[in-house]
Amino acid sequence: MEIFDGFSFKEIVTSFMVLFAVIDIIGSVPVIVSLQQKFGQIEAGKAAITAGAIMIVFLFVGNKILKLIGVDVNSFAIAGAFVIFVIALEMILGIEINKTTEAKAASIVPIAFPLVAGAGTLTTALSLRAEFHDINIICGIILNTIFVYLVLKSAKWLERKIGDATLMILQKVFGIILLAISIKLFTANFAQLVQNYINF
């Protein structure tokens, strides 16, 4: 089948890790626990499926929107690289550059959106299309959706077992990974833009 063209376990693993780092669901455990205490039990299945659906839909519709406004994937990937760079700085330095408003409800908002499928995640998913095949990105999204579900179901247990210190270490580690990813995205797509300009 055409949809399975380009199927690659390496790309699936890379897509999963990139999105996993951006979503940072482990680092969001304290936020999730806080929302549970404030709004009651979170519907893990509903939140995870909604987040996954948003990411997959944007993966395809987002590109059409870009074409409509005349922006190529490489340019969007570079913009995405800057967004990922900012997220990485927040994680590494422990600062808040992107100010978020207080949640009004739980489960779909703000768990599915924007906590899981936020601007950074959607930008990253679309940016990955510049390098990876769609089927591999979709598999990466599905794997992350499953992982998000598991974390949402066991958030309180994870908080007790992992602890604040370990959560902070994980956040720093994934921040460094994201920083490297953002630089790679920028250099690869900037080089492609320059090449396209020269050929033009």
N, C-alpha and C positions, 0 to 999 in steps of 0.2 A: 504493500500500500504506500501511496505517496507520502502520507503523513509520517511514516516511519523512516523516510529517507534521511540519512545523516545521523541515525541513532548512535549515540556514543556514551558509554558508561563514564568515560573521563569528563565529558562535557556535563553530564548529569550531576556528577559529584561536585564539579566546580560551580555549577549553577546553584546547587543546593547550599554549598558553603558560603557563597557570596550573599545569597538571599538570607541565609541563616544569620550571618554576621550583621546584615542591615536590619533585619527584623528584631534581632537581639531579644528574643522571647525570654531567655534565661535571665537577662539583666532586667527584664520588665516584671519579674515575679513579685517584687515588693509592691509595684503599682497595681498588679492584678489582685493581690491579697487585700490591698487597701480598698479597691473597688468592690470586692466581695463583702468586706465589712460594712461598706457604705450602702450598697444596693442589694445585698443578699447573694444568693447562689447564682453564679454565672453559667449560662447555657453554653457549655464548651463546644458541643457539636455545631450548634447554630452559628456561633461566633467564628469557628475555624472554617466551616464550609463557606460562609459569606466572604471571609477574607480571601480564601483561595479563589473563589469565583471572581472577585473584584480584580485580583492580579491577572488571572487568565484572560478575562475580557479586555482589560487594559492592554495586555500584551499584543492583541490584534487590533482593537479599535484605536488604541493610542497611535499606532503607525499611520492609520488612515487619517487621523486628525492632523498629524504632522504633514502629510502630503497635501492636505487641504489648505494648510496655512503656508506651504512652501518651505518647510524645514526638513532637511535630510536626517537620516538616522545617525550619521557621524557627528553632526552638530549637536543633536539631542544627547548623544552619548557623552560628549564633552561637557555639556551642561550637567548631565547626570554625575559625571566625575567630580564636578565642583560640589554638588549636593552631598555625595558620599564623603568627600573630603571634609566638609563641615560636620557631618555626623560623626566621623572618625575623631575629629578634634574634640567634640563634645564628650565622647566616650573616654578618650585618653586623658584630657585635662580636667574632666569633671565639671565642665561649665555648661550653661544653657544658652545657646545662640538662638535656637528656634523656640520662641515662646508659645506655649500651648494654653488654650482656655480650659477652664475647669469642666469636667464631664457633667452632663445632665442626665445620662442614663448609662446602663451597663450592657453587656453582651455585644450586640452589633455596634453600637456607639457607646463608648469609644474603643472597645476591645478590637472588633474586626476592623473598624476604621475610626480613627487613624493610627491606633497603637500598632496593629499588625500590618495592614495594607495602607500605610501612610504614603505621603509624598515621596519620601526617600525610597521606599520599597518599590513603588510603581515606577519611579524614574529608573531605578536599578534594573528592574525586570525588562523594561523597554531598551535600556542601554545594552543589555546582554545580547539583544538581537543583532547587534553590530558584529558579534564574534561567534555566537553559537546558533545551532539549529533550533527551531521552535519546539520540536518534540522533546528535546533535552531540557529546555527551560521549563516546559510544562511539567515534566517529571520532577524537576527540582522544586517547583511550586507545590506539587502534590505532596512530596516528601516533607516539605516545610509545614504544609497544612496539617498533616498527620502529627508532626512533632508539636505544633502549636496546640492541637487538641489535647495531646497527652499532658503538656505542661499546664494548660488551663484546668484540666481535671485533677491535677495533683499539685497545684500551686502552694497550698498551705504546707503540705508535706515537704516539698522542695525547699521552702523557706527555712523550715526547721532543720533540715539535713545539711543544706549547703552553707547557710550562714552569710551574714553581710560581707565579711572579709573576702570569702571565696567569690561571691557575686561581683565584688569590686575588681578582683583580679581578672575574672573572666571578661568583664567589661573592657578592661585595659588591653587584654590580649586581642579581643575581636576588633578593638579600635585600631590597633596597629595593622591587623590584617586588612581592614577596610582602607586604611591610608595607602597601603601598597597597591590595593586593587584600584583605587581612584587614580593613582599615578599611572598605572598600566593602561587603564581606560583612556586617560587623557593623551598619553604619548602615542598609543596605537591609532586612535581616531584622528588626532591632530595630523599625524603623518599621512593618513589616508586623505584628509582634506587638502593638504598641501599637494599631494600627488594628483588628486582630481583637478586642482587649480592649474597645475603645470600642464596636464594633458589637455585641459580646456583651452 
